Amino acid sequence: MNSNLKFMEAFNPNESTIKEFDYWIVLIRKDQVTLGDCIFALKREISSFGEMTYAESAELRTVLKWYEEKCKILYGAEKFNYIAAMMRDNFVHFHAFPRYSKSVERYGLVWNDERWPRVIQFAQKEVSQEVLKKIISDMGN
């Protein structure tokens, strides 16, 4: 693991990285509440969004645009929910959830957005490592 990312080792960046930007890293969430759930983490250990530099903030827009376009093209995502709770893992990151009004069939599974159109909730919906690797591969290309 990149020693600079040790603070986020609970997210297992060695195996869960989808894409790296200059300041941000996009990681797959092992609990796929909806297809394509990710974590966006700042690659610098700070505990508040207010501590971000202008360059880090500006690049976040690029990360969001890339992510939303990728999920729309690959999976037909219609909307997105973002949660920055940072309660247990006290560094700048947030969870990104693509939202779907219809079921999506992908990777041999049927994915249902059970909370549509309400706000997403964290839930434990682990999928196999094989499926996670396929998502990482598809989203990373």
C-alpha positions in Angstrom: 0.0 0.0 0.0 1.2 3.5 -0.8 2.4 4.6 2.7 0.7 8.0 2.1 -2.7 6.2 2.0 -2.2 4.2 5.2 -4.9 6.3 7.0 -7.5 4.8 4.7 -6.4 1.2 4.9 -9.9 0.2 6.2 -11.1 0.8 2.6 -8.4 -1.5 1.2 -7.1 0.8 -1.5 -4.7 -1.9 -2.9 -7.6 -4.0 -4.0 -10.5 -1.6 -4.3 -9.1 1.3 -6.4 -11.1 2.1 -9.5 -9.3 5.3 -10.5 -6.8 7.7 -9.2 -6.7 11.4 -9.8 -4.1 13.9 -8.6 -5.8 14.6 -5.3 -8.6 12.0 -5.1 -8.9 8.2 -5.3 -12.1 6.4 -6.3 -12.7 3.1 -4.5 -15.4 0.4 -4.9 -17.7 -0.1 -1.9 -17.8 -3.8 -0.9 -21.4 -3.2 0.1 -23.1 -2.4 -3.2 -26.5 -0.9 -2.1 -26.9 0.0 -5.7 -24.8 -1.0 -8.7 -21.6 1.2 -8.9 -21.4 2.4 -5.3 -18.1 4.0 -4.6 -16.0 6.0 -2.1 -14.3 9.2 -3.1 -11.4 9.8 -0.7 -9.0 12.7 -0.6 -5.4 11.4 -0.8 -4.3 13.6 2.0 -5.3 13.1 5.6 -7.5 16.0 6.8 -10.6 15.8 8.9 -12.8 18.6 7.4 -13.9 19.6 3.9 -13.0 23.2 5.0 -9.3 22.2 5.1 -9.2 21.3 1.4 -7.1 23.4 -0.9 -8.6 25.1 -3.9 -6.9 22.6 -6.2 -8.4 19.7 -4.3 -11.8 21.2 -4.4 -11.6 22.0 -8.1 -10.5 18.5 -9.0 -13.5 17.1 -7.0 -15.8 18.5 -9.8 -13.8 16.5 -12.4 -14.1 13.3 -10.3 -17.8 13.8 -9.9 -18.3 14.4 -13.6 -16.2 11.3 -14.5 -18.1 9.1 -12.0 -21.6 10.2 -13.1 -20.9 9.9 -16.8 -19.3 6.4 -16.2 -22.4 5.2 -14.2 -24.8 6.6 -16.7 -23.0 5.0 -19.7 -22.3 1.6 -18.1 -25.4 1.0 -15.9 -28.0 3.6 -16.9 -27.9 5.5 -13.6 -30.4 8.3 -13.4 -29.5 10.2 -10.2 -26.8 10.2 -7.6 -26.7 10.5 -3.8 -23.6 11.5 -1.9 -23.0 11.0 1.8 -20.1 12.5 3.7 -20.7 11.3 7.3 -17.0 10.8 8.3 -18.0 9.6 11.7 -16.0 6.3 12.0 -13.4 7.1 9.4 -12.3 10.6 10.3 -10.8 11.8 7.0 -12.3 13.6 4.0 -14.2 11.1 2.0 -17.8 10.4 0.9 -19.9 7.6 -0.4 -21.4 7.8 -3.8 -24.5 6.0 -4.8 -25.9 5.8 -8.4 -29.7 5.7 -8.3 -32.0 3.7 -10.6 -35.8 3.7 -11.0 -35.7 0.3 -12.7 -33.9 -3.0 -12.1 -30.6 -3.4 -13.7 -29.3 -6.8 -14.8 -25.5 -7.0 -14.8 -22.8 -9.4 -13.8 -25.3 -12.3 -13.5 -27.3 -10.4 -10.9 -30.5 -8.3 -10.8 -29.8 -5.0 -9.0 -32.8 -3.2 -7.4 -32.7 0.3 -5.9 -35.0 -0.5 -3.1 -35.2 3.0 -1.7 -36.0 4.8 -5.1 -37.0 7.6 -5.1 -36.2 8.2 -1.4 -32.7 9.1 -0.1 -30.3 6.1 0.0 -29.5 4.5 3.3 -26.3 2.6 4.2 -27.0 -1.2 4.1 -25.0 -4.3 4.1 -25.3 -5.8 0.7 -22.0 -7.6 0.0 -21.4 -9.0 -3.4 -18.7 -11.5 -4.4 -15.1 -10.5 -5.0 -15.5 -11.7 -8.5 -18.3 -9.2 -9.2 -16.5 -6.4 -7.4 -13.4 -7.0 -9.7 -15.7 -6.9 -12.8 -17.1 -3.5 -11.6 -13.6 -2.2 -10.9 -12.5 -3.3 -14.4 -15.5 -1.9 -16.2 -15.5 1.4 -14.4 -11.7 1.8 -14.5 -11.5 1.5 -18.3 
